[in-house]
Amino acid sequence: MTSPAPSSLDDKDGLAKGAGPRATVAEGVPALAAWHGAWTAAIMLATLVAIWIGALGGPAAIGGLAMLIPGLAGLALIRWDGTGERALVLVVWTLFALAASVLSGGLGGPLVGVIAMPFVAGLALGGPRHGVRLAQGGALGSAIAAGGGQLSAWLVGAPLTNIGVATGSALLAAVAAWLAMRLAWRIRETRLVVAEETTRRIEALLTSQPGLTLVLEPSGRVQGAYGSAPPALNVDALFEQGLIAAVHAPDRRPLLDAIDTALRGHPAQISLAPRQALDRRVILILRRADDAAGRPRLIAQAFDGTRQFATEIGLEAARAEAEAQNAGKTRFLANMSHELRTPLNAVLGFSDVMRQRLFGPLSPKYAEYADNIHEAGSHLLDLIGDVLDVSKIEAERYELSREAFDAREVVSAAVALVRVAATDRGVTLASLLPDDPLGVDADRRALKQITLNLLSNAIKFTPSGGSVTLTLETIGPYLELVVADTGVGIAASDLKRLGRPFEQAGEADQRARGTGLGLSLVRALAELHGGRMSIDSTLGEGTAVTVRLPVVSVGRAGPPEGGAEIIPLNAGE
């Protein structure tokens, strides 16, 4: 079972980074310094006593006093500690043990015990991470000291050996070795206790989490499981069969794709149905986490996603119901528009007959009524036409009838239709059209409707004395139609709403002048052509509406073949 490293947890749980082996090494430094201090005191006392009683003298006495230096060097570890510093102290032990062995005659001399001290020091200096290496280095140091002493005895001759001093040095080395082993084992035991406690805390933390954390092989085989499993996801079955076999068959292919994505180093999330409970959902989050040997592994977190799945199903059903209701509304408006146009055309026809006095004169009052009926009917017919067009567009039943024509003709006709209304309201109407033909491939009726709606809106909301200007030009493949006015303008807060059906701007008296369908139709017809509509307005100063359509199909005529004809001027005329 693979457990996450303690360094990945938070300090608040007592598992902070550095609370493991490195902290254990640091805790062993005082004991290691005490061991070196005890050796220094013991070797100094033993050497001085041996010298005082005459059992040790000459070069051997110097060698015994030289063994004080490694003990003093070990005390420096209290201030400077690390693998390099410990290796340096071991080198000092080797050098002075070699010196003592050479001065005392090696294995046959009175200081035979100090020859083993590099190996003993290696045991004491070796921490949890480098104990074996330092012990091996100490053994090598002892071998060097023994070899150097024997070489010295062979070359110079072996000194007289005092059995008591040799026995004392051996006993002193044995006691130092015993203490060094206790020190090393205590550090290891402390490290083991810390590691076990850390493991228990991590496992307790993982087991108490609300979701289920899985350690997976790339094949989907489960190596470890921690936490609470979602309903209908059996942990024992996961260990026996693997994760892939535990999910519904149609979800296995997406699960394999998510595993591949996670193995490439990208986190993946997927919603799955357990094979034992198809009405439930499990949300699985996967990410790669290789083990200590570098083998690819996956960490997967599984949560119960049934409630979220039910919410999504409910939202989808509500959306479908809303779309059905909206489609029903659209069909109703389309049918009602058709039903209303027939009798309304009759009303308009008879009112027009009365206005023209085709069957005789009318009294002034009846003539006024006939004019009012015709005006109101025409307005209502326009409204019904707009509603019908909006309904068709929303129901996706509006089909463009594209053809090639000169855009100037359609736009000029629309300007002519609204010029009388502009004159009646005291508004100056100007149109800026190019001299050359503007060949387009578009819906003739739609372009005329766009122009009429923009001009009607501009005239309607421009006070007497104002002006409305229409500009038509081509920009690359686009036909650009701009209608600018000096009317009341539109507030910035209302601009975002305009362009949607039945949305109006301004005060109540301004809203009473229209239905909010004009700009909606312009926008919809422009989008059907693949174009767009934009509005630029300043409250109290005016509005400019731009419609840009990608419908230009015929460029301007080029020069005639062979160039234009040159007509010379008669200088005498």
C-alpha positions, -999 to 999 in steps of 0.1 A, spaced: 0 0 0 15 33 -11 12 62 13 18 99 4 50 115 17 47 134 50 61 165 33 28 169 14 8 175 45 2 206 65 22 217 95 -9 220 116 -12 182 116 22 178 132 35 163 99 54 193 86 82 190 61 114 182 79 97 164 108 111 130 97 147 117 94 164 150 91 149 162 124 160 129 140 196 135 129 195 169 145 182 155 177 212 130 179 238 158 177 240 165 215 244 128 222 271 125 196 289 155 210 286 140 245 301 107 232 331 126 218 334 146 250 334 114 271 361 99 249 383 130 252 380 129 290 386 91 292 416 90 269 432 120 286 427 106 321 439 71 311 470 85 293 480 108 322 476 80 347 496 56 326 524 82 322 523 90 359 527 54 370 554 49 343 535 24 323 535 46 292 562 69 279 581 80 249 564 80 215 535 59 228 526 86 253 526 111 225 503 88 205 479 85 234 477 123 239 472 126 201 439 107 204 425 137 223 423 156 189 395 135 173 374 139 205 378 177 204 370 177 166 337 158 173 326 186 197 325 210 168 295 191 154 273 210 179 279 242 158 285 227 123 267 195 115 261 177 82 272 148 61 304 165 50 313 177 85 308 142 99 330 127 71 357 152 79 356 142 116 359 106 106 390 115 86 405 131 117 398 99 136 416 79 110 447 102 108 453 103 145 445 66 150 472 60 123 496 83 142 490 66 175 494 32 160 527 41 143 540 57 175 530 28 197 539 -2 175 506 -12 159 487 -43 170 515 -54 193 518 -21 210 502 -7 242 476 14 223 461 -15 204 426 -4 214 427 29 196 432 12 162 395 2 163 384 37 171 378 49 134 354 21 130 337 28 163 335 65 154 320 56 121 292 38 139 286 68 162 288 94 133 265 75 109 230 89 110 199 73 97 208 82 61 245 76 59 252 51 87 264 23 65 288 45 44 304 61 75 307 27 92 324 13 61 347 44 60 355 38 97 364 2 90 387 13 63 403 39 86 409 12 112 425 -10 86 448 19 76 457 25 112 465 -12 118 485 -15 86 505 17 93 513 4 128 524 -30 116 546 -14 89 562 9 116 568 -21 138 584 -40 110 607 -11 100 616 3 134 609 -26 156 582 -34 181 584 -16 215 580 -33 248 543 -39 254 528 -32 288 500 -57 292 480 -35 315 481 -5 292 471 -26 262 443 -42 281 431 -8 293 431 7 258 412 -23 245 386 -20 273 383 17 266 377 10 229 351 -17 238 332 7 261 333 34 234 320 9 208 291 -1 231 281 35 237 284 42 199 261 13 191 236 24 217 237 59 202 232 47 167 204 23 176 186 50 196 186 73 166 173 46 144 146 36 169 136 73 173 134 76 135 113 44 132 89 56 159 85 90 141 80 73 108 54 49 122 35 78 140 36 98 108 22 68 88 -6 64 114 -15 100 112 -16 101 74 -37 69 72 -61 83 99 -63 116 80 -70 98 47 -94 73 62 -115 101 77 -119 121 46 -154 124 31 -144 110 -4 -125 79 -15 -89 82 -25 -76 54 -47 -40 45 -57 -42 30 -92 -19 13 -116 -21 24 -152 -43 -7 -159 -69 4 -134 -59 -21 -107 -64 -7 -72 -33 -7 -49 -47 13 -21 -80 28 -9 -85 55 18 -117 73 30 -154 68 26 -165 52 -6 -195 67 -25 -227 46 -24 -228 16 -47 -190 16 -51 -177 -15 -32 -141 -12 -21 -135 -49 -18 -148 -54 -53 -125 -26 -65 -95 -45 -51 -107 -78 -66 -119 -66 -101 -103 -32 -106 -118 2 -112 -127 -4 -149 -148 -35 -142 -167 -16 -115 -183 10 -138 -211 8 -164 -199 -6 -197 -206 26 -218 -185 46 -193 -154 24 -196 -141 40 -228 -143 75 -214 -126 62 -182 -98 48 -202 -94 81 -220 -93 99 -187 -66 75 -174 -45 82 -205 -49 119 -200 -38 117 -164 -8 95 -173 3 123 -197 5 146 -168 -29 164 -172 -55 162 -144 -88 146 -157 -123 146 -143 -151 123 -154 -186 113 -142 -193 75 -141 -222 52 -134 -214 23 -110 -222 -11 -125 -242 -21 -94 -264 11 -94 -270 28 -128 -292 55 -112 -262 69 -93 -232 88 -105 -196 90 -92 -173 119 -99 -137 107 -104 -107 131 -104 -74 116 -116 -39 128 -116 -5 112 -120 17 105 -89 47 81 -95 58 59 -67 93 59 -51 107 36 -78 95 59 -106 68 36 -118 37 55 -131 8 55 -106 -25 74 -105 -42 91 -75 -80 90 -80 -105 108 -58 -141 95 -60 -171 115 -48 -208 109 -49 -222 129 -78 -258 116 -77 -273 149 -64 -254 169 -89 -265 145 -117 -301 148 -106 -299 186 -106 -284 185 -141 -312 162 -153 -338 186 -138 -322 216 -154 -321 198 -187 -358 189 -184 -367 225 -175 -347 238 -204 -364 214 -228 -398 224 -214 -390 261 -218 -379 256 -254 -411 236 -261 -432 264 -246 -413 291 -265 -418 271 -297 -455 268 -290 -457 305 -284 -439 312 -317 -462 289 -336 -492 305 -320 -480 340 -330 -474 329 -365 -508 313 -369 -526 343 -353 -507 367 -376 -520 348 -406 -555 347 -393 -555 385 -385 -541 397 -418 -571 384 -439 -598 405 -422 -575 434 -417 -568 436 -454 -605 438 -460 -608 466 -435 -580 485 -452 -596 479 -486 -630 492 -476 -616 522 -457 -595 531 -488 -626 530 -509 -644 553 -485 -614 577 -485 -614 579 -523 -652 585 -524 -656 559 -551 -693 555 -543 -702 591 -535 -693 619 -512 -690 615 -474 -697 640 -447 -665 656 -433 -669 636 -400 -672 602 -418 -643 611 -441 -621 618 -410 -632 585 -395 -623 567 -427 -588 583 -427 -583 572 -390 -595 537 -398 -571 534 -427 -541 548 -407 -548 526 -377 -552 496 -399 -520 502 -418 -501 505 -385 -517 473 -372 -509 455 -405 -472 466 -402 -472 453 -366 -487 420 -376 -461 417 -404 -433 423 -379 -447 398 -354 -450 372 -382 -414 378 -393 -401 376 -357 -420 344 -352 -406 328 -383 -371 338 -374 -375 324 -338 -390 292 -352 -361 290 -377 -386 289 -405 -376 322 -422 -358 314 -454 -338 340 -473 -346 344 -510 -312 355 -522 -307 370 -556 -283 394 -574 -294 430 -576 -282 466 -572 -285 476 -536 -290 512 -545 -324 505 -561 -338 488 -530 -325 514 -506 -337 543 -528 -372 527 -529 -372 525 -491 -361 561 -488 -389 571 -511 -415 553 -490 -406 572 -458 -398 606 -473 -435 618 -470 -435 608 -433 -402 628 -428 -416 658 -445 -448 657 -424 -427 656 -392 -404 684 -403 -373 662 -405 -347 666 -432 -340 632 -449 -308 628 -469 -293 597 -486 -257 594 -497 -255 566 -523 -225 559 -545 -226 567 -582 -215 532 -593 -238 501 -590 -235 481 -558 -240 445 -568 -250 423 -539 -262 387 -534 -289 390 -507 -326 389 -499 -342 419 -517 -372 421 -493 -350 417 -462 -327 445 -473 -357 467 -479 -371 458 -445 -339 466 -428 -337 500 -445 -374 509 -438 -372 499 -401 -340 520 -395 -354 550 -413 -388 548 -396 -372 546 -362 -349 575 -369 -377 597 -382 -400 587 -353 -376 597 -326 -361 628 -343 -379 661 -334 -390 687 -359 -360 705 -374 -337 675 -370 -321 655 -397 -318 618 -407 -289 607 -430 -286 574 -448 -252 563 -461 -246 532 -483 -211 520 -493 -190 489 -497 -160 479 -475 -143 450 -491 -169 421 -492 -192 440 -469 -222 462 -477 -224 488 -450 -257 507 -443 -256 535 -418 -286 555 -406 -277 585 -384 -301 610 -368 -300 640 -346 -329 627 -324 -333 621 -287 -306 595 -284 -304 564 -263 -290 560 -227 -260 538 -223 -280 515 -199 -306 509 -226 -282 500 -254 -276 465 -242 -313 457 -243 -321 470 -277 -321 444 -305 -343 419 -286 -380 415 -294 -403 440 -276 -374 458 -259 -377 496 -259 -357 525 -246 -365 560 -233 -394 574 -213 -430 561 -214 -440 587 -241 -412 575 -264 -420 538 -258 -456 545 -268 -444 554 -304 -433 518 -312 -435 481 -304 -398 472 -299 -398 449 -330 -381 472 -355 -345 469 -343 -351 432 -334 -360 425 -370 -330 444 -383 -306 425 -361 -322 391 -370 -322 397 -407 -286 409 -406 -275 378 -387 -294 356 -412 -271 371 -439 -241 365 -417 -237 401 -408 -242 422 -377 -259 453 -363 -242 479 -341 -256 510 -323 -237 541 -313 -257 567 -295 -254 597 -271 -284 607 -251 -298 641 -263 -275 642 -294 -286 614 -317 -281 578 -328 -262 560 -356 -271 524 -364 -247 505 -386 -256 473 -405 -228 454 -421 -236 425 -444 -211 402 -463 -231 402 -495 -211 421 -520 -207 399 -551 -200 422 -580 -171 447 -579 -171 480 -597 -165 478 -634 -129 481 -644 -116 502 -673 -125 491 -708 -101 468 -726 -73 487 -742 -79 517 -719 -103 546 -720 -107 565 -752 -87 597 -754 -105 626 -770 -81 655 -780 -92 690 -773 -92 715 -802 -70 743 -790 -85 766 -816 -120 763 -802 
